[in-house]
Amino acid sequence: MKGLFRNIFNSGFWLAIVSIFLSLLLFLTATANNYSRTGTQISGVTETYTNTLKDVPIDIKYDSSKYYVSGYSYEAQVYLTSTNRVKLDSEINADTRSFKVVADLSDAQTGTVEAKLDVINLPSGVTAQVAPETISVTIGKKKTATFSVEGEVDPTQLATGYLIKNIVTDDTKVEVTSDESTIQQVDHVVASLPEDNLLRSDFRGNVILQAVSADGTILPAVINPAKTLLTVEVKKLTKTVPVNLTLVGEMSDKISNIDYKLSNQVVTISGSQEVLDRISDVSAELDITDVTKNTSKVLNLSADNVSIEPNVLTVQLTVTKK
């Protein structure tokens, strides 16, 4: 029997069986691998990219030679979606963007209308939603008129103790374009000092012009030129008053009298006009308790709600001994 098995294992028949088995095993392994890759491709999920853009400008299409439009929001919010990250990034960047948000008013009549917002020129593979979907627009017959320019400074923009000496604008007349109804409401054009200024010295700079009604309401309009040079000269509110010095303390029993002389008999005070009107002098006290001979002392001056110049004086004391 042993000889029989040995003959079988040593025979070509056994080698053939082993070869067939190994080949079948390799085939099954390769088939299983191919099935896994195919399955992955079929069941894989495509990634979608999104981005929300704020303050996208709205392009209004209308006959600008005949009409003037106003009363609408100048910007919209756009929600972009794409499976192509490169295309989406290009539309996100304002410098490479191809799409526009448009309101077509080519066939609209005068009055207030609801205009639909559309996103145009989107590249293939990118979709968009815009909010709001519509905007309210007022359309009027276009009219241009000339108005005078006035410089303006809000009283709160003046530092305490200052008043306006002079206001000058480089342009005294400008052209204002709006709809007929609005032009009838325009009283003048203002060149206002920018809000972030608190005047303690003269101002000189270019400022934006605005059309206003008689009560100061800002009206929608295009102004030519849009800016002008505004010069504001200010001056400090001041008043010259005497210094009223009182000697206090106990005079030495070796002295019969002390005379004093101030380095300045008068000083200049600055503050609001209301405070200046109430002040007639600057009062101060000097302690002479330790004075036994001719000497000089430093006197610091102060008063409520005003600044004083100079605020430090020298007092020359001359004693008369008993």
C-alpha positions as a Markdown table, in Angstrom:
| # | Residue | x | y | z |
|---|---|---|---|---|
| 1 | Met | 0.0 | 0.0 | 0.0 |
| 2 | Lys | 2.8 | 2.4 | 0.9 |
| 3 | Gly | 4.4 | 1.7 | -2.4 |
| 4 | Leu | 1.1 | 2.5 | -4.1 |
| 5 | Phe | 0.8 | 6.0 | -2.5 |
| 6 | Arg | 4.4 | 6.7 | -3.2 |
| 7 | Asn | 3.9 | 5.9 | -6.9 |
| 8 | Ile | 0.8 | 8.3 | -7.0 |
| 9 | Phe | 2.6 | 11.2 | -5.4 |
| 10 | Asn | 5.6 | 10.7 | -7.7 |
| 11 | Ser | 3.5 | 10.4 | -10.8 |
| 12 | Gly | 2.6 | 13.2 | -13.3 |
| 13 | Phe | -1.1 | 12.8 | -12.4 |
| 14 | Trp | -0.6 | 14.3 | -9.0 |
| 15 | Leu | 1.4 | 17.3 | -10.4 |
| 16 | Ala | -1.5 | 18.0 | -12.8 |
| 17 | Ile | -4.1 | 18.0 | -10.1 |
| 18 | Val | -2.0 | 20.5 | -8.0 |
| 19 | Ser | -1.5 | 22.8 | -11.0 |
| 20 | Ile | -5.2 | 22.8 | -11.8 |
| 21 | Phe | -6.0 | 23.7 | -8.1 |
| 22 | Leu | -3.5 | 26.6 | -8.0 |
| 23 | Ser | -4.8 | 28.0 | -11.3 |
| 24 | Leu | -8.4 | 27.8 | -10.1 |
| 25 | Leu | -7.4 | 29.6 | -6.8 |
| 26 | Leu | -5.6 | 32.4 | -8.7 |
| 27 | Phe | -8.6 | 32.9 | -11.0 |
| 28 | Leu | -11.0 | 33.2 | -8.1 |
| 29 | Thr | -8.8 | 35.7 | -6.4 |
| 30 | Ala | -8.4 | 37.9 | -9.4 |
| 31 | Thr | -12.2 | 37.8 | -10.1 |
| 32 | Ala | -12.9 | 38.8 | -6.5 |
| 33 | Asn | -10.5 | 41.8 | -6.8 |
| 34 | Asn | -12.1 | 43.0 | -10.0 |
| 35 | Tyr | -15.5 | 42.8 | -8.5 |
| 36 | Ser | -14.5 | 45.0 | -5.5 |
| 37 | Arg | -13.0 | 47.8 | -7.7 |
| 38 | Thr | -16.1 | 47.9 | -9.9 |
| 39 | Gly | -18.4 | 47.9 | -6.9 |
| 40 | Thr | -16.5 | 50.8 | -5.4 |
| 41 | Gln | -16.8 | 52.8 | -8.7 |
| 42 | Ile | -20.5 | 52.1 | -9.0 |
| 43 | Ser | -21.5 | 52.9 | -5.4 |
| 44 | Gly | -19.1 | 55.9 | -4.8 |
| 45 | Val | -20.7 | 59.3 | -3.9 |
| 46 | Thr | -19.7 | 62.4 | -5.9 |
| 47 | Glu | -18.8 | 65.3 | -3.5 |
| 48 | Thr | -20.8 | 68.6 | -3.9 |
| 49 | Tyr | -19.3 | 72.0 | -3.0 |
| 50 | Thr | -21.3 | 75.0 | -1.9 |
| 51 | Asn | -20.6 | 78.6 | -1.0 |
| 52 | Thr | -22.8 | 81.6 | 0.0 |
| 53 | Leu | -21.7 | 85.0 | -1.4 |
| 54 | Lys | -22.9 | 88.2 | 0.3 |
| 55 | Asp | -23.1 | 91.7 | -1.2 |
| 56 | Val | -23.1 | 90.7 | -4.8 |
| 57 | Pro | -23.8 | 93.8 | -7.0 |
| 58 | Ile | -27.2 | 93.9 | -8.8 |
| 59 | Asp | -27.0 | 95.0 | -12.4 |
| 60 | Ile | -30.2 | 97.0 | -13.4 |
| 61 | Lys | -31.0 | 96.9 | -17.1 |
| 62 | Tyr | -33.0 | 100.0 | -18.2 |
| 63 | Asp | -32.9 | 102.9 | -20.6 |
| 64 | Ser | -30.7 | 105.3 | -18.6 |
| 65 | Ser | -31.0 | 108.1 | -21.1 |
| 66 | Lys | -34.8 | 108.4 | -20.3 |
| 67 | Tyr | -35.3 | 107.0 | -16.8 |
| 68 | Tyr | -33.8 | 107.2 | -13.3 |
| 69 | Val | -34.2 | 104.2 | -11.0 |
| 70 | Ser | -34.0 | 104.4 | -7.2 |
| 71 | Gly | -35.3 | 102.9 | -4.0 |
| 72 | Tyr | -33.8 | 99.4 | -4.5 |
| 73 | Ser | -31.2 | 97.3 | -2.7 |
| 74 | Tyr | -27.9 | 97.5 | -4.5 |
| 75 | Glu | -26.7 | 94.1 | -3.5 |
| 76 | Ala | -28.0 | 90.5 | -3.2 |
| 77 | Gln | -26.9 | 87.2 | -1.7 |
| 78 | Val | -26.1 | 84.3 | -4.0 |
| 79 | Tyr | -25.9 | 80.6 | -3.0 |
| 80 | Leu | -23.6 | 78.6 | -5.4 |
| 81 | Thr | -23.5 | 74.8 | -5.8 |
| 82 | Ser | -21.1 | 72.7 | -7.9 |
| 83 | Thr | -19.4 | 69.3 | -8.1 |
| 84 | Asn | -16.4 | 71.1 | -9.7 |
| 85 | Arg | -14.3 | 72.8 | -7.0 |
| 86 | Val | -12.2 | 74.7 | -9.5 |
| 87 | Lys | -15.2 | 76.2 | -11.3 |
| 88 | Leu | -16.8 | 77.1 | -7.9 |
| 89 | Asp | -13.6 | 78.8 | -6.7 |
| 90 | Ser | -13.5 | 80.9 | -9.9 |
| 91 | Glu | -17.1 | 82.1 | -9.3 |
| 92 | Ile | -16.4 | 82.9 | -5.7 |
| 93 | Asn | -13.6 | 85.2 | -6.6 |
| 94 | Ala | -15.0 | 88.6 | -7.7 |
| 95 | Asp | -12.0 | 89.2 | -10.0 |
| 96 | Thr | -12.6 | 85.9 | -12.0 |
| 97 | Arg | -16.3 | 85.7 | -11.7 |
| 98 | Ser | -18.4 | 85.3 | -14.9 |
| 99 | Phe | -21.9 | 85.3 | -13.4 |
| 100 | Lys | -24.0 | 88.4 | -12.8 |
| 101 | Val | -27.2 | 89.2 | -10.9 |
| 102 | Val | -29.5 | 91.1 | -13.2 |
| 103 | Ala | -32.9 | 92.9 | -12.9 |
| 104 | Asp | -34.2 | 93.5 | -16.4 |
| 105 | Leu | -36.4 | 96.7 | -16.5 |
| 106 | Ser | -36.2 | 97.3 | -20.2 |
| 107 | Asp | -40.0 | 97.1 | -20.6 |
| 108 | Ala | -41.0 | 98.6 | -17.3 |
| 109 | Gln | -43.1 | 101.7 | -17.0 |
| 110 | Thr | -42.7 | 104.6 | -14.5 |
| 111 | Gly | -43.7 | 104.0 | -11.0 |
| 112 | Thr | -42.8 | 101.4 | -8.3 |
| 113 | Val | -42.4 | 97.9 | -9.7 |
| 114 | Glu | -41.3 | 94.5 | -8.4 |
| 115 | Ala | -38.3 | 93.3 | -10.4 |
| 116 | Lys | -37.2 | 89.7 | -10.7 |
| 117 | Leu | -33.5 | 88.9 | -10.0 |
| 118 | Asp | -31.8 | 86.5 | -12.4 |
| 119 | Val | -28.4 | 84.9 | -12.2 |
| 120 | Ile | -26.9 | 84.9 | -15.7 |
| 121 | Asn | -23.6 | 83.7 | -17.4 |
| 122 | Leu | -23.1 | 80.8 | -15.0 |
| 123 | Pro | -20.6 | 78.2 | -16.2 |
| 124 | Ser | -21.8 | 74.7 | -16.9 |
| 125 | Gly | -21.9 | 72.6 | -13.8 |
| 126 | Val | -22.5 | 75.5 | -11.4 |
| 127 | Thr | -26.0 | 76.3 | -10.1 |
| 128 | Ala | -27.2 | 79.4 | -8.2 |
| 129 | Gln | -30.0 | 80.7 | -6.0 |
| 130 | Val | -30.4 | 84.4 | -5.3 |
| 131 | Ala | -31.9 | 86.1 | -2.3 |
| 132 | Pro | -34.1 | 88.1 | -2.4 |
| 133 | Glu | -35.7 | 86.8 | -5.5 |
| 134 | Thr | -37.3 | 90.2 | -6.3 |
| 135 | Ile | -36.6 | 93.8 | -5.4 |
| 136 | Ser | -38.8 | 96.9 | -5.4 |
| 137 | Val | -37.6 | 99.6 | -7.8 |
| 138 | Thr | -39.0 | 103.1 | -8.4 |
| 139 | Ile | -38.7 | 104.3 | -12.0 |
| 140 | Gly | -39.1 | 107.9 | -13.0 |
| 141 | Lys | -38.5 | 110.2 | -15.9 |
| 142 | Lys | -34.9 | 111.4 | -15.8 |
| 143 | Lys | -34.2 | 115.1 | -15.1 |
| 144 | Thr | -31.1 | 117.1 | -14.4 |
| 145 | Ala | -30.9 | 120.5 | -12.7 |
| 146 | Thr | -28.2 | 122.7 | -11.1 |
| 147 | Phe | -28.1 | 123.4 | -7.4 |
| 148 | Ser | -25.9 | 125.4 | -5.0 |
| 149 | Val | -23.4 | 123.6 | -2.7 |
| 150 | Glu | -23.2 | 124.4 | 1.0 |
| 151 | Gly | -20.5 | 123.2 | 3.5 |
| 152 | Glu | -21.9 | 121.6 | 6.7 |
| 153 | Val | -20.5 | 120.6 | 10.0 |
| 154 | Asp | -22.6 | 118.9 | 12.7 |
| 155 | Pro | -22.4 | 120.8 | 16.0 |
| 156 | Thr | -21.3 | 117.5 | 17.8 |
| 157 | Gln | -18.2 | 117.5 | 15.5 |
| 158 | Leu | -16.8 | 120.5 | 17.2 |
| 159 | Ala | -14.5 | 119.9 | 20.2 |
| 160 | Thr | -15.5 | 121.8 | 23.3 |
| 161 | Gly | -14.2 | 125.3 | 23.3 |
| 162 | Tyr | -14.2 | 125.7 | 19.5 |
| 163 | Leu | -16.4 | 127.4 | 16.9 |
| 164 | Ile | -16.4 | 127.5 | 13.1 |
| 165 | Lys | -14.7 | 130.5 | 11.7 |
| 166 | Asn | -15.3 | 129.8 | 8.0 |
| 167 | Ile | -16.5 | 127.0 | 5.6 |
| 168 | Val | -15.6 | 127.0 | 1.9 |
| 169 | Thr | -16.3 | 124.5 | -0.9 |
| 170 | Asp | -14.3 | 124.4 | -4.1 |
| 171 | Asp | -17.6 | 123.8 | -6.1 |
| 172 | Thr | -20.4 | 126.3 | -5.6 |
| 173 | Lys | -22.8 | 124.8 | -8.2 |
| 174 | Val | -23.2 | 121.2 | -9.3 |
| 175 | Glu | -25.5 | 119.2 | -11.5 |
| 176 | Val | -28.0 | 116.9 | -9.9 |
| 177 | Thr | -29.7 | 114.0 | -11.8 |
| 178 | Ser | -32.7 | 112.1 | -10.5 |
| 179 | Asp | -36.4 | 111.5 | -11.4 |
| 180 | Glu | -38.7 | 114.5 | -11.9 |
| 181 | Ser | -40.4 | 114.1 | -8.6 |
| 182 | Thr | -37.2 | 113.9 | -6.6 |
| 183 | Ile | -35.6 | 116.9 | -8.4 |
| 184 | Gln | -38.6 | 119.0 | -7.3 |
| 185 | Gln | -37.8 | 118.2 | -3.6 |
| 186 | Val | -34.1 | 119.1 | -3.8 |
| 187 | Asp | -33.3 | 122.3 | -2.0 |
| 188 | His | -29.5 | 122.3 | -2.2 |
| 189 | Val | -26.4 | 120.0 | -2.1 |
| 190 | Val | -24.4 | 119.6 | 1.0 |
| 191 | Ala | -20.7 | 118.9 | 1.5 |
| 192 | Ser | -20.6 | 117.4 | 5.0 |
| 193 | Leu | -17.6 | 116.9 | 7.2 |
| 194 | Pro | -17.0 | 113.1 | 7.5 |
| 195 | Glu | -18.6 | 111.7 | 10.7 |
| 196 | Asp | -15.3 | 110.4 | 12.2 |
| 197 | Asn | -13.9 | 113.9 | 12.6 |
| 198 | Leu | -13.8 | 115.9 | 15.8 |
| 199 | Leu | -12.5 | 119.4 | 15.0 |
| 200 | Arg | -9.8 | 120.9 | 17.2 |
| 201 | Ser | -8.0 | 122.4 | 14.2 |
| 202 | Asp | -8.7 | 123.3 | 10.6 |
| 203 | Phe | -10.0 | 120.6 | 8.1 |
| 204 | Arg | -9.2 | 120.4 | 4.4 |
| 205 | Gly | -10.2 | 117.3 | 2.3 |
| 206 | Asn | -12.4 | 115.9 | -0.4 |
| 207 | Val | -15.9 | 115.0 | 0.7 |
| 208 | Ile | -18.9 | 113.3 | -0.9 |
| 209 | Leu | -21.8 | 115.5 | -2.0 |
| 210 | Gln | -25.4 | 114.8 | -1.2 |
| 211 | Ala | -28.7 | 116.3 | -2.5 |
| 212 | Val | -31.0 | 117.2 | 0.3 |
| 213 | Ser | -34.5 | 118.6 | 0.8 |
| 214 | Ala | -35.3 | 121.8 | 2.7 |
| 215 | Asp | -35.5 | 119.8 | 6.0 |
| 216 | Gly | -32.2 | 118.1 | 5.4 |
| 217 | Thr | -33.5 | 114.7 | 4.2 |
| 218 | Ile | -31.0 | 113.0 | 1.9 |
| 219 | Leu | -32.5 | 112.3 | -1.6 |
| 220 | Pro | -31.5 | 109.7 | -4.2 |
| 221 | Ala | -29.5 | 111.4 | -6.9 |
| 222 | Val | -26.4 | 111.3 | -9.1 |
| 223 | Ile | -24.3 | 114.4 | -8.6 |
| 224 | Asn | -21.6 | 115.7 | -11.0 |
| 225 | Pro | -19.0 | 116.1 | -9.6 |
| 226 | Ala | -19.6 | 113.5 | -6.9 |
| 227 | Lys | -17.0 | 115.1 | -4.5 |
| 228 | Thr | -15.7 | 118.5 | -3.7 |
| 229 | Leu | -12.9 | 120.0 | -1.6 |
| 230 | Leu | -14.2 | 121.2 | 1.8 |
| 231 | Thr | -12.2 | 123.6 | 3.9 |
| 232 | Val | -13.3 | 124.3 | 7.5 |
| 233 | Glu | -11.5 | 126.9 | 9.6 |
| 234 | Val | -12.1 | 126.8 | 13.4 |
| 235 | Lys | -11.0 | 129.0 | 16.2 |
| 236 | Lys | -10.7 | 128.4 | 19.9 |
| 237 | Leu | -13.2 | 130.1 | 22.2 |
| 238 | Thr | -11.0 | 132.1 | 24.7 |
| 239 | Lys | -11.3 | 134.9 | 27.2 |
| 240 | Thr | -8.7 | 136.9 | 29.1 |
| 241 | Val | -9.3 | 137.2 | 32.8 |
| 242 | Pro | -7.3 | 138.5 | 35.8 |
| 243 | Val | -5.8 | 136.2 | 38.4 |
| 244 | Asn | -7.2 | 136.8 | 41.9 |
| 245 | Leu | -4.6 | 135.6 | 44.5 |
| 246 | Thr | -5.4 | 135.1 | 48.2 |
| 247 | Leu | -2.6 | 134.6 | 50.7 |
| 248 | Val | -3.6 | 132.0 | 53.3 |
| 249 | Gly | -2.0 | 130.4 | 56.3 |
| 250 | Glu | -0.4 | 132.0 | 59.4 |
| 251 | Met | 2.2 | 134.7 | 58.9 |
| 252 | Ser | 5.4 | 134.5 | 61.0 |
| 253 | Asp | 5.4 | 136.7 | 64.1 |
| 254 | Lys | 8.7 | 138.1 | 62.9 |
| 255 | Ile | 7.0 | 139.6 | 59.8 |
| 256 | Ser | 4.6 | 142.5 | 59.6 |
| 257 | Asn | 3.7 | 142.2 | 55.9 |
| 258 | Ile | 4.1 | 140.2 | 52.8 |
| 259 | Asp | 3.7 | 141.7 | 49.3 |
| 260 | Tyr | 3.5 | 139.5 | 46.2 |
| 261 | Lys | 4.0 | 139.9 | 42.5 |
| 262 | Leu | 2.6 | 137.5 | 39.9 |
| 263 | Ser | 4.6 | 136.5 | 36.8 |
| 264 | Asn | 1.3 | 137.0 | 34.9 |
| 265 | Gln | -1.5 | 139.3 | 36.1 |
| 266 | Val | -3.9 | 137.9 | 33.6 |
| 267 | Val | -4.4 | 134.4 | 31.9 |
| 268 | Thr | -6.3 | 133.1 | 28.9 |
| 269 | Ile | -9.1 | 130.6 | 29.6 |
| 270 | Ser | -10.8 | 128.4 | 26.9 |
| 271 | Gly | -14.0 | 126.4 | 27.0 |
| 272 | Ser | -17.6 | 126.5 | 25.9 |
| 273 | Gln | -19.2 | 129.9 | 25.5 |
| 274 | Glu | -21.6 | 129.2 | 28.3 |
| 275 | Val | -18.8 | 128.5 | 30.8 |
| 276 | Leu | -16.7 | 131.5 | 29.6 |
| 277 | Asp | -19.6 | 133.8 | 30.2 |
| 278 | Arg | -19.8 | 132.7 | 33.8 |
| 279 | Ile | -16.1 | 133.3 | 34.7 |
| 280 | Ser | -14.8 | 136.8 | 35.5 |
| 281 | Asp | -11.5 | 135.8 | 37.0 |
| 282 | Val | -9.3 | 132.8 | 38.1 |
| 283 | Ser | -9.0 | 132.5 | 41.9 |
| 284 | Ala | -6.1 | 130.9 | 43.6 |
| 285 | Glu | -4.6 | 130.5 | 47.1 |
| 286 | Leu | -1.0 | 130.5 | 48.3 |
| 287 | Asp | 0.1 | 129.3 | 51.7 |
| 288 | Ile | 2.6 | 131.6 | 53.4 |
| 289 | Thr | 2.9 | 129.8 | 56.7 |
| 290 | Asp | 6.6 | 129.0 | 56.2 |
| 291 | Val | 7.6 | 132.2 | 54.6 |
| 292 | Thr | 10.3 | 134.2 | 56.7 |
| 293 | Lys | 12.2 | 135.9 | 54.0 |
| 294 | Asn | 12.0 | 137.1 | 50.4 |
| 295 | Thr | 11.3 | 134.1 | 48.2 |
| 296 | Ser | 9.4 | 132.8 | 45.1 |
| 297 | Lys | 6.9 | 130.1 | 44.9 |
| 298 | Val | 5.2 | 128.2 | 42.1 |
| 299 | Leu | 1.4 | 128.6 | 41.8 |
| 300 | Asn | -0.7 | 126.0 | 39.9 |
| 301 | Leu | -3.9 | 127.4 | 38.4 |
| 302 | Ser | -7.1 | 125.5 | 37.8 |
| 303 | Ala | -10.8 | 126.1 | 37.2 |
| 304 | Asp | -13.8 | 124.0 | 36.4 |
| 305 | Asn | -14.6 | 123.1 | 32.8 |
| 306 | Val | -12.0 | 125.4 | 31.3 |
| 307 | Ser | -8.3 | 125.2 | 30.3 |
| 308 | Ile | -5.9 | 127.9 | 31.4 |
| 309 | Glu | -2.9 | 129.3 | 29.7 |
| 310 | Pro | -0.5 | 129.6 | 31.3 |
| 311 | Asn | -1.6 | 127.3 | 34.1 |
| 312 | Val | 1.6 | 127.7 | 36.2 |
| 313 | Leu | 2.7 | 131.1 | 37.5 |
| 314 | Thr | 5.6 | 132.3 | 39.6 |
| 315 | Val | 4.8 | 134.3 | 42.7 |
| 316 | Gln | 7.5 | 136.6 | 44.0 |
| 317 | Leu | 7.1 | 137.2 | 47.8 |
| 318 | Thr | 8.6 | 140.3 | 49.5 |
| 319 | Val | 8.5 | 140.3 | 53.3 |
| 320 | Thr | 8.6 | 143.3 | 55.7 |
| 321 | Lys | 10.2 | 142.3 | 59.0 |
| 322 | Lys | 9.1 | 143.8 | 62.3 |
